[in-house]
Each structure stands twice: as structure tokens, then as C-alpha cells.
């Protein structure tokens, strides 16, 4: 069992922190959109930014165990890779809410699941490749 966990440690850690990042994203969205009554697109952008910052810090340290000394370059690369999925996040949120497909909080959960999967692929291919 320990060998299996070690073999899949990175993906398990990514999923754990992906869930935590999703929780950060949804909580920030809920607080700003539902409790503070800020426009859902502005709330979504704020939730995106704070969750990407949280994701960068946790992914760098715990998931991909980056040893790069060029933190600024790595951070810019990370945020840049997240920008594509951030735009997808915004478009999907707008479509779900504009066309009344589902409630905005439910839409946020659905969109986050899609984005977490895409973000893992981008992190492996673009940002943290070979940093261990």
C-alpha cells in the first residue's frame, strides 16, 4: 500500500490541494457574490485570483516540490498557465448564469471541477516540469 501511495503521491497531493483550492474559490465567490452582493463576474474574478495564489503556494511547496530559485519567473508562468483556464472559467460562468442553466453557486462548482483537471495538465506540462 505504501508503494502505491508513493507512486501516486503527486496526483494524490494535487487532488487534495485541488479540493482545498476549489473550497477557497467557492468560499470567496459565495462571500462576495451572495453575502456582499457583488456582481457575479467580479466575484468570480476575485475568487479566481485568490484561489490561484493559494494554488501556486501549495503546488510549489507540497505537490511539485519545486526547488527553482527563480520564484518570480515560476509564479508568472503559473499565473499565465492559469489565465487560459481562468478565461474559460469566466466564459462558462457567464454562459451558465446568463442562460439560467443552473444556479450560480452550482455553476461555480461544476466549472471548478473542469478547471482543476485542466490546471493539473498545464502544471505538469508548462510550469513545474522537471523541477523535482
N, CA, C and O atoms as CSV, one atom per row, in Angstrom:
chain,resi,resn,atom,element,x,y,z
A,1,UNK,N,N,0.824,-1.194,0.000
A,1,UNK,CA,C,0.000,0.000,0.000
A,1,UNK,C,C,0.871,1.262,0.000
A,1,UNK,O,O,0.569,2.228,-0.701
A,2,UNK,N,N,1.952,1.249,0.789
A,2,UNK,CA,C,2.842,2.405,0.864
A,2,UNK,C,C,3.494,2.667,-0.492
A,2,UNK,O,O,3.657,3.819,-0.893
A,3,UNK,N,N,3.864,1.603,-1.192
A,3,UNK,CA,C,4.472,1.748,-2.521
A,3,UNK,C,C,3.489,2.382,-3.490
A,3,UNK,O,O,3.865,3.218,-4.311
A,4,UNK,N,N,2.235,1.983,-3.392
A,4,UNK,CA,C,1.209,2.541,-4.259
A,4,UNK,C,C,1.012,4.028,-3.978
A,4,UNK,O,O,0.885,4.831,-4.902
A,5,UNK,N,N,0.988,4.389,-2.687
A,5,UNK,CA,C,0.851,5.803,-2.315
A,5,UNK,C,C,2.030,6.626,-2.806
A,5,UNK,O,O,1.844,7.740,-3.296
A,6,UNK,N,N,3.229,6.101,-2.683
A,6,UNK,CA,C,4.417,6.831,-3.138
A,6,UNK,C,C,4.402,7.005,-4.654
A,6,UNK,O,O,4.804,8.047,-5.172
A,7,UNK,N,N,3.941,5.984,-5.354
A,7,UNK,CA,C,3.886,6.043,-6.815
A,7,UNK,C,C,2.931,7.138,-7.283
A,7,UNK,O,O,3.203,7.829,-8.266
A,8,UNK,N,N,1.832,7.290,-6.588
A,8,UNK,CA,C,0.811,8.265,-6.978
A,8,UNK,C,C,0.758,9.480,-6.052
A,8,UNK,O,O,-0.252,10.182,-6.007
A,9,UNK,N,N,1.834,9.727,-5.319
A,9,UNK,CA,C,1.873,10.820,-4.346
A,9,UNK,C,C,1.535,12.170,-4.981
A,9,UNK,O,O,0.735,12.933,-4.441
A,10,UNK,N,N,2.148,12.456,-6.126
A,10,UNK,CA,C,1.938,13.751,-6.756
A,10,UNK,C,C,0.474,13.976,-7.121
A,10,UNK,O,O,-0.084,15.038,-6.846
A,11,UNK,N,N,-0.136,12.984,-7.733
A,11,UNK,CA,C,-1.533,13.139,-8.144
A,11,UNK,C,C,-2.453,13.207,-6.932
A,11,UNK,O,O,-3.430,13.957,-6.941
A,12,UNK,N,N,-2.157,12.436,-5.892
A,12,UNK,CA,C,-2.959,12.478,-4.670
A,12,UNK,C,C,-2.844,13.847,-4.011
A,12,UNK,O,O,-3.847,14.436,-3.606
A,13,UNK,N,N,-1.614,14.351,-3.906
A,13,UNK,CA,C,-1.403,15.675,-3.317
A,13,UNK,C,C,-2.090,16.754,-4.158
A,13,UNK,O,O,-2.688,17.685,-3.619
A,14,UNK,N,N,-1.997,16.618,-5.481
A,14,UNK,CA,C,-2.645,17.600,-6.350
A,14,UNK,C,C,-4.155,17.591,-6.130
A,14,UNK,O,O,-4.782,18.649,-6.075
A,15,UNK,N,N,-4.737,16.404,-6.003
A,15,UNK,CA,C,-6.175,16.311,-5.770
A,15,UNK,C,C,-6.567,16.921,-4.427
A,15,UNK,O,O,-7.563,17.637,-4.334
A,16,UNK,N,N,-5.778,16.636,-3.383
A,16,UNK,CA,C,-6.061,17.199,-2.064
A,16,UNK,C,C,-6.013,18.727,-2.115
A,16,UNK,O,O,-6.933,19.402,-1.653
A,17,UNK,N,N,-4.926,19.265,-2.682
A,17,UNK,CA,C,-4.812,20.715,-2.748
A,17,UNK,C,C,-5.750,21.301,-3.803
A,17,UNK,O,O,-6.145,22.462,-3.703
A,18,UNK,N,N,-6.108,20.508,-4.811
A,18,UNK,CA,C,-7.114,20.945,-5.775
A,18,UNK,C,C,-8.464,21.127,-5.100
A,18,UNK,O,O,-9.192,22.079,-5.382
A,19,UNK,N,N,-8.784,20.210,-4.215
A,19,UNK,CA,C,-10.036,20.325,-3.455
A,19,UNK,C,C,-9.989,21.546,-2.549
A,19,UNK,O,O,-10.955,22.304,-2.474
A,20,UNK,N,N,-8.863,21.739,-1.859
A,20,UNK,CA,C,-8.730,22.918,-0.991
A,20,UNK,C,C,-8.787,24.218,-1.792
A,20,UNK,O,O,-9.400,25.192,-1.355
A,21,UNK,N,N,-8.154,24.235,-2.952
A,21,UNK,CA,C,-8.192,25.415,-3.815
A,21,UNK,C,C,-9.615,25.679,-4.284
A,21,UNK,O,O,-10.050,26.829,-4.352
A,22,UNK,N,N,-10.337,24.614,-4.607
A,22,UNK,CA,C,-11.729,24.752,-5.013
A,22,UNK,C,C,-12.572,25.300,-3.877
A,22,UNK,O,O,-13.453,26.131,-4.099
A,23,UNK,N,N,-12.310,24.842,-2.666
A,23,UNK,CA,C,-13.029,25.362,-1.500
A,23,UNK,C,C,-12.742,26.856,-1.327
A,23,UNK,O,O,-13.661,27.640,-1.091
A,24,UNK,N,N,-11.471,27.252,-1.443
A,24,UNK,CA,C,-11.114,28.679,-1.357
A,24,UNK,C,C,-11.881,29.458,-2.421
A,24,UNK,O,O,-12.467,30.502,-2.135
A,25,UNK,N,N,-11.874,28.947,-3.641
A,25,UNK,CA,C,-12.534,29.617,-4.755
A,25,UNK,C,C,-14.031,29.789,-4.481
A,25,UNK,O,O,-14.576,30.880,-4.647
A,26,UNK,N,N,-14.679,28.722,-4.068
A,26,UNK,CA,C,-16.127,28.763,-3.857
A,26,UNK,C,C,-16.487,29.627,-2.646
A,26,UNK,O,O,-17.468,30.369,-2.694
A,27,UNK,N,N,-15.718,29.543,-1.576
A,27,UNK,CA,C,-15.990,30.357,-0.387
A,27,UNK,C,C,-15.842,31.845,-0.705
A,27,UNK,O,O,-16.698,32.650,-0.339
A,28,UNK,N,N,-14.757,32.204,-1.386
A,28,UNK,CA,C,-14.567,33.616,-1.759
A,28,UNK,C,C,-15.706,34.062,-2.675
A,28,UNK,O,O,-16.248,35.155,-2.507
A,29,UNK,N,N,-16.069,33.220,-3.639
A,29,UNK,CA,C,-17.173,33.562,-4.536
A,29,UNK,C,C,-18.471,33.747,-3.755
A,29,UNK,O,O,-19.167,34.748,-3.927
A,30,UNK,N,N,-18.792,32.787,-2.902
A,30,UNK,CA,C,-20.032,32.842,-2.137
A,30,UNK,C,C,-20.080,34.083,-1.245
A,30,UNK,O,O,-21.088,34.788,-1.200
A,31,UNK,N,N,-18.979,34.340,-0.536
A,31,UNK,CA,C,-18.955,35.506,0.351
A,31,UNK,C,C,-19.149,36.809,-0.413
A,31,UNK,O,O,-19.913,37.678,0.006
A,32,UNK,N,N,-18.454,36.937,-1.533
A,32,UNK,CA,C,-18.546,38.205,-2.261
A,32,UNK,C,C,-19.852,38.325,-3.057
A,32,UNK,O,O,-20.464,39.393,-3.072
A,33,UNK,N,N,-20.284,37.253,-3.714
A,33,UNK,CA,C,-21.487,37.338,-4.558
A,33,UNK,C,C,-22.776,37.275,-3.746
A,33,UNK,O,O,-23.688,38.076,-3.949
A,34,UNK,N,N,-22.841,36.329,-2.839
A,34,UNK,CA,C,-24.100,36.096,-2.130
A,34,UNK,C,C,-24.256,36.967,-0.877
A,34,UNK,O,O,-25.342,37.481,-0.607
A,35,UNK,N,N,-23.184,37.129,-0.124
A,35,UNK,CA,C,-23.299,37.897,1.123
A,35,UNK,C,C,-23.037,39.389,0.935
A,35,UNK,O,O,-23.704,40.222,1.548
A,36,UNK,N,N,-22.067,39.723,0.088
A,36,UNK,CA,C,-21.748,41.143,-0.144
A,36,UNK,C,C,-22.461,41.699,-1.372
A,36,UNK,O,O,-22.402,42.900,-1.637
A,37,UNK,N,N,-23.131,40.833,-2.119
A,37,UNK,CA,C,-23.915,41.214,-3.301
A,37,UNK,C,C,-23.092,41.931,-4.364
A,37,UNK,O,O,-23.553,42.880,-4.997
A,38,UNK,N,N,-21.862,41.454,-4.546
A,38,UNK,CA,C,-21.005,41.963,-5.614
A,38,UNK,C,C,-21.372,41.198,-6.881
A,38,UNK,O,O,-21.691,40.011,-6.813
A,39,UNK,N,N,-21.332,41.848,-8.015
A,39,UNK,CA,C,-21.651,41.219,-9.299
A,39,UNK,C,C,-20.952,39.870,-9.413
A,39,UNK,O,O,-19.798,39.728,-9.010
A,40,UNK,N,N,-21.654,38.882,-9.962
A,40,UNK,CA,C,-21.111,37.525,-10.019
A,40,UNK,C,C,-19.833,37.417,-10.844
A,40,UNK,O,O,-18.984,36.579,-10.538
A,41,UNK,N,N,-19.670,38.233,-11.876
A,41,UNK,CA,C,-18.444,38.169,-12.672
A,41,UNK,C,C,-17.251,38.780,-11.919
A,41,UNK,O,O,-16.135,38.267,-12.002
A,42,UNK,N,N,-17.486,39.850,-11.203
A,42,UNK,CA,C,-16.419,40.446,-10.382
A,42,UNK,C,C,-16.065,39.491,-9.243
A,42,UNK,O,O,-14.888,39.291,-8.942
A,43,UNK,N,N,-17.070,38.907,-8.617
A,43,UNK,CA,C,-16.837,37.920,-7.554
A,43,UNK,C,C,-16.053,36.729,-8.086
A,43,UNK,O,O,-15.175,36.202,-7.403
A,44,UNK,N,N,-16.366,36.311,-9.290
A,44,UNK,CA,C,-15.683,35.177,-9.902
A,44,UNK,C,C,-14.214,35.520,-10.164
A,44,UNK,O,O,-13.336,34.688,-9.936
A,45,UNK,N,N,-13.946,36.728,-10.637
A,45,UNK,CA,C,-12.563,37.148,-10.892
A,45,UNK,C,C,-11.766,37.216,-9.586
A,45,UNK,O,O,-10.616,36.779,-9.541
A,46,UNK,N,N,-12.364,37.754,-8.538
A,46,UNK,CA,C,-11.708,37.823,-7.231
A,46,UNK,C,C,-11.439,36.418,-6.695
A,46,UNK,O,O,-10.353,36.138,-6.189
A,47,UNK,N,N,-12.420,35.550,-6.806
A,47,UNK,CA,C,-12.262,34.157,-6.348
A,47,UNK,C,C,-11.173,33.463,-7.148
A,47,UNK,O,O,-10.377,32.705,-6.594
A,48,UNK,N,N,-11.137,33.719,-8.439
A,48,UNK,CA,C,-10.098,33.126,-9.292
A,48,UNK,C,C,-8.718,33.566,-8.830
A,48,UNK,O,O,-7.838,32.730,-8.624
A,49,UNK,N,N,-8.522,34.861,-8.665
A,49,UNK,CA,C,-7.197,35.371,-8.298
A,49,UNK,C,C,-6.727,34.801,-6.964
A,49,UNK,O,O,-5.598,34.320,-6.867
A,50,UNK,N,N,-7.564,34.845,-5.941
A,50,UNK,CA,C,-7.156,34.364,-4.620
A,50,UNK,C,C,-6.917,32.854,-4.612
A,50,UNK,O,O,-6.013,32.370,-3.932
A,51,UNK,N,N,-7.719,32.121,-5.360
A,51,UNK,CA,C,-7.513,30.674,-5.391
A,51,UNK,C,C,-6.263,30.305,-6.190
A,51,UNK,O,O,-5.597,29.324,-5.861
A,52,UNK,N,N,-5.931,31.072,-7.235
A,52,UNK,CA,C,-4.707,30.803,-7.990
A,52,UNK,C,C,-3.484,31.116,-7.127
A,52,UNK,O,O,-2.489,30.393,-7.179
A,53,UNK,N,N,-3.551,32.174,-6.346
A,53,UNK,CA,C,-2.452,32.484,-5.432
A,53,UNK,C,C,-2.268,31.353,-4.423
A,53,UNK,O,O,-1.143,30.917,-4.181
A,54,UNK,N,N,-3.349,30.881,-3.842
A,54,UNK,CA,C,-3.303,29.753,-2.909
A,54,UNK,C,C,-2.750,28.507,-3.611
A,54,UNK,O,O,-1.911,27.798,-3.056
A,55,UNK,N,N,-3.226,28.249,-4.835
A,55,UNK,CA,C,-2.774,27.077,-5.595
A,55,UNK,C,C,-1.283,27.148,-5.896
A,55,UNK,O,O,-0.582,26.142,-5.796
A,56,UNK,N,N,-0.799,28.318,-6.260
A,56,UNK,CA,C,0.627,28.439,-6.571
A,56,UNK,C,C,1.473,28.092,-5.347
A,56,UNK,O,O,2.422,27.313,-5.434
A,57,UNK,N,N,1.120,28.671,-4.225
A,57,UNK,CA,C,1.899,28.459,-2.997
A,57,UNK,C,C,1.887,26.981,-2.603
A,57,UNK,O,O,2.935,26.414,-2.295
A,58,UNK,N,N,0.718,26.363,-2.612
A,58,UNK,CA,C,0.629,24.962,-2.187
A,58,UNK,C,C,1.212,24.002,-3.219
A,58,UNK,O,O,1.871,23.030,-2.849
A,59,UNK,N,N,0.983,24.256,-4.497
A,59,UNK,CA,C,1.537,23.383,-5.534
A,59,UNK,C,C,3.055,23.445,-5.553
A,59,UNK,O,O,3.724,22.419,-5.683
A,60,UNK,N,N,3.590,24.634,-5.425
A,60,UNK,CA,C,5.044,24.802,-5.457
A,60,UNK,C,C,5.699,24.030,-4.325
A,60,UNK,O,O,6.685,23.321,-4.528
A,61,UNK,N,N,5.144,24.176,-3.140
A,61,UNK,CA,C,5.779,23.587,-1.959
A,61,UNK,C,C,5.449,22.106,-1.763
A,61,UNK,O,O,6.348,21.303,-1.515
A,62,UNK,N,N,4.183,21.740,-1.870
A,62,UNK,CA,C,3.769,20.404,-1.451
A,62,UNK,C,C,3.535,19.413,-2.585
A,62,UNK,O,O,3.771,18.218,-2.406
A,63,UNK,N,N,3.082,19.873,-3.740
A,63,UNK,CA,C,2.728,18.943,-4.808
A,63,UNK,C,C,3.930,18.658,-5.704
A,63,UNK,O,O,4.351,17.510,-5.847
A,64,UNK,N,N,4.473,19.709,-6.301
A,64,UNK,CA,C,5.553,19.516,-7.253
A,64,UNK,C,C,6.939,19.702,-6.622
A,64,UNK,O,O,7.963,19.492,-7.272
A,65,UNK,N,N,6.950,20.098,-5.349
A,65,UNK,CA,C,8.185,20.253,-4.571
A,65,UNK,C,C,9.269,20.958,-5.395
A,65,UNK,O,O,10.384,20.458,-5.551
A,66,UNK,N,N,8.912,22.109,-5.906
A,66,UNK,CA,C,9.818,22.864,-6.766
A,66,UNK,C,C,11.018,23.363,-5.975
A,66,UNK,O,O,10.890,23.833,-4.845
A,67,UNK,N,N,12.174,23.250,-6.588
A,67,UNK,CA,C,13.399,23.758,-5.971
A,67,UNK,C,C,13.960,24.928,-6.775
A,67,UNK,O,O,15.087,25.368,-6.547
A,68,UNK,N,N,13.169,25.419,-7.709
A,68,UNK,CA,C,13.603,26.536,-8.543
A,68,UNK,C,C,13.883,27.763,-7.678
A,68,UNK,O,O,13.116,28.087,-6.771
A,69,UNK,N,N,14.988,28.436,-7.972
A,69,UNK,CA,C,15.344,29.658,-7.253
A,69,UNK,C,C,14.694,30.887,-7.887
A,69,UNK,O,O,14.654,31.960,-7.284
A,70,UNK,N,N,14.192,30.721,-9.093
A,70,UNK,CA,C,13.576,31.823,-9.806
A,70,UNK,C,C,12.067,31.816,-9.550
A,70,UNK,O,O,11.276,31.464,-10.426
A,71,UNK,N,N,11.690,32.208,-8.345
A,71,UNK,CA,C,10.290,32.147,-7.917
A,71,UNK,C,C,9.419,33.080,-8.747
A,71,UNK,O,O,8.290,32.729,-9.088
A,72,UNK,N,N,9.928,34.264,-9.076
A,72,UNK,CA,C,9.128,35.217,-9.843
A,72,UNK,C,C,8.790,34.662,-11.230
A,72,UNK,O,O,7.643,34.741,-11.670
A,73,UNK,N,N,9.777,34.110,-11.905
A,73,UNK,CA,C,9.543,33.526,-13.234
A,73,UNK,C,C,8.551,32.369,-13.140
A,73,UNK,O,O,7.654,32.241,-13.974
A,74,UNK,N,N,8.716,31.535,-12.127
A,74,UNK,CA,C,7.826,30.401,-11.923
A,74,UNK,C,C,6.400,30.872,-11.626
A,74,UNK,O,O,5.433,30.314,-12.144
A,75,UNK,N,N,6.281,31.905,-10.785
A,75,UNK,CA,C,4.960,32.446,-10.440
A,75,UNK,C,C,4.269,33.041,-11.665
A,75,UNK,O,O,3.072,32.837,-11.869
A,76,UNK,N,N,5.021,33.772,-12.472
A,76,UNK,CA,C,4.448,34.354,-13.694
A,76,UNK,C,C,4.001,33.245,-14.634
A,76,UNK,O,O,2.931,33.335,-15.236
A,77,UNK,N,N,4.808,32.206,-14.764
A,77,UNK,CA,C,4.453,31.063,-15.607
A,77,UNK,C,C,3.192,30.376,-15.075
A,77,UNK,O,O,2.309,29.999,-15.845
A,78,UNK,N,N,3.119,30.219,-13.759
A,78,UNK,CA,C,1.965,29.574,-13.134
A,78,UNK,C,C,0.699,30.390,-13.385
A,78,UNK,O,O,-0.315,29.851,-13.828
A,79,UNK,N,N,0.763,31.705,-13.097
A,79,UNK,CA,C,-0.406,32.555,-13.291
A,79,UNK,C,C,-0.790,32.621,-14.769
A,79,UNK,O,O,-1.974,32.661,-15.101
A,80,UNK,N,N,0.205,32.632,-15.654
A,80,UNK,CA,C,-0.072,32.660,-17.091
A,80,UNK,C,C,-0.786,31.388,-17.532
A,80,UNK,O,O,-1.736,31.440,-18.313
A,81,UNK,N,N,-0.322,30.246,-17.027
A,81,UNK,CA,C,-0.986,28.992,-17.396
A,81,UNK,C,C,-2.406,28.953,-16.851
A,81,UNK,O,O,-3.291,28.352,-17.461
A,82,UNK,N,N,-2.626,29.585,-15.718
A,82,UNK,CA,C,-3.966,29.627,-15.120
A,82,UNK,C,C,-4.871,30.650,-15.807
A,82,UNK,O,O,-6.094,30.578,-15.689
A,83,UNK,N,N,-4.274,31.592,-16.517
A,83,UNK,CA,C,-5.071,32.611,-17.186
A,83,UNK,C,C,-5.984,31.994,-18.243
A,83,UNK,O,O,-7.137,32.402,-18.381
A,84,UNK,N,N,-5.482,31.031,-18.977
A,84,UNK,CA,C,-6.306,30.367,-20.001
A,84,UNK,C,C,-7.509,29.688,-19.362
A,84,UNK,O,O,-8.634,29.829,-19.844
A,85,UNK,N,N,-7.275,28.953,-18.280
A,85,UNK,CA,C,-8.405,28.290,-17.627
A,85,UNK,C,C,-9.257,29.302,-16.861
A,85,UNK,O,O,-10.449,29.079,-16.655
A,86,UNK,N,N,-8.648,30.415,-16.440
A,86,UNK,CA,C,-9.412,31.482,-15.797
A,86,UNK,C,C,-10.400,32.118,-16.768
A,86,UNK,O,O,-11.535,32.427,-16.403
A,87,UNK,N,N,-9.959,32.306,-18.000
A,87,UNK,CA,C,-10.854,32.844,-19.031
A,87,UNK,C,C,-11.969,31.843,-19.324
A,87,UNK,O,O,-13.134,32.220,-19.456
A,88,UNK,N,N,-11.603,30.568,-19.425
A,88,UNK,CA,C,-12.613,29.527,-19.622
A,88,UNK,C,C,-13.604,29.532,-18.455
A,88,UNK,O,O,-14.812,29.414,-18.663
A,89,UNK,N,N,-13.102,29.667,-17.251
A,89,UNK,CA,C,-13.929,29.747,-16.045
A,89,UNK,C,C,-14.935,30.894,-16.178
A,89,UNK,O,O,-16.127,30.711,-15.929
A,90,UNK,N,N,-14.452,32.077,-16.570
A,90,UNK,CA,C,-15.323,33.254,-16.683
A,90,UNK,C,C,-16.391,33.051,-17.767
A,90,UNK,O,O,-17.559,33.384,-17.566
A,91,UNK,N,N,-15.980,32.507,-18.907
A,91,UNK,CA,C,-16.930,32.297,-20.007
A,91,UNK,C,C,-17.995,31.281,-19.611
A,91,UNK,O,O,-19.184,31.504,-19.840
A,92,UNK,N,N,-17.574,30.165,-19.017
A,92,UNK,CA,C,-18.547,29.151,-18.598
A,92,UNK,C,C,-19.494,29.687,-17.529
A,92,UNK,O,O,-20.696,29.424,-17.574
A,93,UNK,N,N,-18.956,30.439,-16.569
A,93,UNK,CA,C,-19.811,31.045,-15.543
A,93,UNK,C,C,-20.846,31.959,-16.185
A,93,UNK,O,O,-22.031,31.898,-15.857
A,94,UNK,N,N,-20.393,32.801,-17.096
A,94,UNK,CA,C,-21.308,33.717,-17.762
A,94,UNK,C,C,-22.392,32.946,-18.517
A,94,UNK,O,O,-23.574,33.279,-18.423
A,95,UNK,N,N,-21.987,31.915,-19.267
A,95,UNK,CA,C,-22.956,31.135,-20.032
A,95,UNK,C,C,-23.974,30.449,-19.124
A,95,UNK,O,O,-25.177,30.508,-19.379
A,96,UNK,N,N,-23.488,29.797,-18.061
A,96,UNK,CA,C,-24.397,29.106,-17.136
A,96,UNK,C,C,-25.384,30.067,-16.493
A,96,UNK,O,O,-26.574,29.769,-16.395
A,97,UNK,N,N,-24.891,31.218,-16.055
A,97,UNK,CA,C,-25.756,32.169,-15.352
A,97,UNK,C,C,-26.652,32.920,-16.342
A,97,UNK,O,O,-27.846,33.081,-16.091
A,98,UNK,N,N,-26.094,33.375,-17.448
A,98,UNK,CA,C,-26.863,34.153,-18.423
A,98,UNK,C,C,-28.033,33.352,-18.989
A,98,UNK,O,O,-29.134,33.879,-19.149
A,99,UNK,N,N,-27.790,32.080,-19.291
A,99,UNK,CA,C,-28.837,31.246,-19.867
A,99,UNK,C,C,-29.599,30.449,-18.811
A,99,UNK,O,O,-30.350,29.531,-19.144
A,100,UNK,N,N,-29.407,30.798,-17.545
A,100,UNK,CA,C,-30.119,30.152,-16.435
A,100,UNK,C,C,-30.033,28.631,-16.486
A,100,UNK,O,O,-31.022,27.942,-16.236
A,101,UNK,N,N,-28.861,28.112,-16.808
A,101,UNK,CA,C,-28.677,26.666,-16.854
A,101,UNK,C,C,-28.797,26.098,-15.448
A,101,UNK,O,O,-29.547,25.151,-15.213
A,102,UNK,N,N,-28.051,26.683,-14.513
A,102,UNK,CA,C,-28.109,26.291,-13.101
A,102,UNK,C,C,-27.856,27.529,-12.245
A,102,UNK,O,O,-27.441,28.573,-12.749
A,103,UNK,N,N,-28.107,27.398,-10.969
A,103,UNK,CA,C,-27.806,28.449,-10.000
A,103,UNK,C,C,-26.327,28.806,-10.078
A,103,UNK,O,O,-25.508,27.944,-10.398
A,104,UNK,N,N,-25.965,30.057,-9.793
A,104,UNK,CA,C,-24.569,30.494,-9.938
A,104,UNK,C,C,-23.606,29.738,-9.032
A,104,UNK,O,O,-22.472,29.483,-9.438
A,105,UNK,N,N,-24.012,29.373,-7.825
A,105,UNK,CA,C,-23.114,28.634,-6.931
A,105,UNK,C,C,-22.907,27.208,-7.452
A,105,UNK,O,O,-21.797,26.681,-7.385
A,106,UNK,N,N,-23.961,26.586,-7.965
A,106,UNK,CA,C,-23.829,25.253,-8.574
A,106,UNK,C,C,-22.942,25.348,-9.814
A,106,UNK,O,O,-22.085,24.492,-10.035
A,107,UNK,N,N,-23.145,26.371,-10.607
A,107,UNK,CA,C,-22.303,26.580,-11.800
A,107,UNK,C,C,-20.846,26.709,-11.397
A,107,UNK,O,O,-19.964,26.168,-12.064
A,108,UNK,N,N,-20.587,27.424,-10.307
A,108,UNK,CA,C,-19.218,27.614,-9.827
A,108,UNK,C,C,-18.581,26.270,-9.493
A,108,UNK,O,O,-17.415,26.049,-9.818
A,109,UNK,N,N,-19.307,25.387,-8.865
A,109,UNK,CA,C,-18.784,24.058,-8.521
A,109,UNK,C,C,-18.477,23.262,-9.790
A,109,UNK,O,O,-17.405,22.669,-9.906
A,110,UNK,N,N,-19.411,23.247,-10.737
A,110,UNK,CA,C,-19.216,22.499,-11.991
A,110,UNK,C,C,-17.999,23.036,-12.749
A,110,UNK,O,O,-17.153,22.270,-13.210
A,111,UNK,N,N,-17.929,24.337,-12.867
A,111,UNK,CA,C,-16.820,24.973,-13.591
A,111,UNK,C,C,-15.494,24.668,-12.902
A,111,UNK,O,O,-14.495,24.417,-13.576
A,112,UNK,N,N,-15.468,24.687,-11.578
A,112,UNK,CA,C,-14.228,24.400,-10.852
A,112,UNK,C,C,-13.716,22.993,-11.096
A,112,UNK,O,O,-12.507,22.788,-11.194
A,113,UNK,N,N,-14.601,22.029,-11.196
A,113,UNK,CA,C,-14.177,20.647,-11.474
A,113,UNK,C,C,-13.475,20.589,-12.831
A,113,UNK,O,O,-12.414,19.978,-12.959
A,114,UNK,N,N,-14.059,21.216,-13.822
A,114,UNK,CA,C,-13.456,21.247,-15.160
A,114,UNK,C,C,-12.091,21.926,-15.116
A,114,UNK,O,O,-11.126,21.429,-15.697
A,115,UNK,N,N,-12.015,23.048,-14.432
A,115,UNK,CA,C,-10.788,23.844,-14.379
A,115,UNK,C,C,-9.671,23.124,-13.611
A,115,UNK,O,O,-8.509,23.204,-14.011
A,116,UNK,N,N,-9.997,22.431,-12.527
A,116,UNK,CA,C,-8.967,21.722,-11.748
A,116,UNK,C,C,-8.265,20.667,-12.605
A,116,UNK,O,O,-7.043,20.529,-12.543
A,117,UNK,N,N,-9.021,19.937,-13.391
A,117,UNK,CA,C,-8.427,18.916,-14.262
A,117,UNK,C,C,-7.507,19.573,-15.296
A,117,UNK,O,O,-6.381,19.120,-15.497
A,118,UNK,N,N,-7.974,20.624,-15.942
A,118,UNK,CA,C,-7.150,21.318,-16.934
A,118,UNK,C,C,-5.907,21.934,-16.300
A,118,UNK,O,O,-4.834,21.929,-16.904
A,119,UNK,N,N,-6.043,22.459,-15.092
A,119,UNK,CA,C,-4.898,23.074,-14.410
A,119,UNK,C,C,-3.810,22.061,-14.080
A,119,UNK,O,O,-2.625,22.387,-14.149
A,120,UNK,N,N,-4.192,20.840,-13.724
A,120,UNK,CA,C,-3.194,19.812,-13.439
A,120,UNK,C,C,-2.364,19.527,-14.683
A,120,UNK,O,O,-1.137,19.456,-14.625
A,121,UNK,N,N,-3.040,19.367,-15.789
A,121,UNK,CA,C,-2.342,19.088,-17.045
A,121,UNK,C,C,-1.385,20.228,-17.384
A,121,UNK,O,O,-0.236,19.983,-17.752
A,122,UNK,N,N,-1.844,21.462,-17.263
A,122,UNK,CA,C,-0.982,22.610,-17.565
A,122,UNK,C,C,0.194,22.709,-16.593
A,122,UNK,O,O,1.305,23.046,-17.003
A,123,UNK,N,N,-0.035,22.422,-15.323
A,123,UNK,CA,C,1.050,22.484,-14.342
A,123,UNK,C,C,2.132,21.464,-14.667
A,123,UNK,O,O,3.322,21.760,-14.567
A,124,UNK,N,N,1.720,20.276,-15.054
A,124,UNK,CA,C,2.682,19.219,-15.394
A,124,UNK,C,C,3.451,19.567,-16.660
A,124,UNK,O,O,4.656,19.329,-16.737
A,125,UNK,N,N,2.776,20.122,-17.642
A,125,UNK,CA,C,3.394,20.365,-18.941
A,125,UNK,C,C,4.176,21.664,-19.025
A,125,UNK,O,O,5.177,21.736,-19.737
A,126,UNK,N,N,3.734,22.696,-18.307
A,126,UNK,CA,C,4.291,24.028,-18.518
A,126,UNK,C,C,5.093,24.558,-17.337
A,126,UNK,O,O,6.216,25.028,-17.521
A,127,UNK,N,N,4.554,24.494,-16.154
A,127,UNK,CA,C,5.118,25.243,-15.028
A,127,UNK,C,C,6.178,24.468,-14.267
A,127,UNK,O,O,7.312,24.934,-14.148
A,128,UNK,N,N,5.837,23.301,-13.750
A,128,UNK,CA,C,6.711,22.588,-12.830
A,128,UNK,C,C,7.428,21.411,-13.477
A,128,UNK,O,O,7.878,20.509,-12.770
A,129,UNK,N,N,7.544,21.397,-14.762
A,129,UNK,CA,C,8.181,20.273,-15.448
A,129,UNK,C,C,9.641,20.152,-15.030
A,129,UNK,O,O,10.428,21.088,-15.177
A,130,UNK,N,N,9.975,19.006,-14.517
A,130,UNK,CA,C,11.374,18.724,-14.177
A,130,UNK,C,C,11.941,19.516,-13.021
A,130,UNK,O,O,13.162,19.642,-12.923
A,131,UNK,N,N,11.110,20.059,-12.135
A,131,UNK,CA,C,11.612,20.860,-11.025
A,131,UNK,C,C,11.935,20.056,-9.784
A,131,UNK,O,O,12.396,20.631,-8.797
A,132,UNK,N,N,11.715,18.764,-9.789
A,132,UNK,CA,C,11.973,17.965,-8.587
A,132,UNK,C,C,13.420,17.622,-8.495
A,132,UNK,O,O,13.837,16.952,-7.550
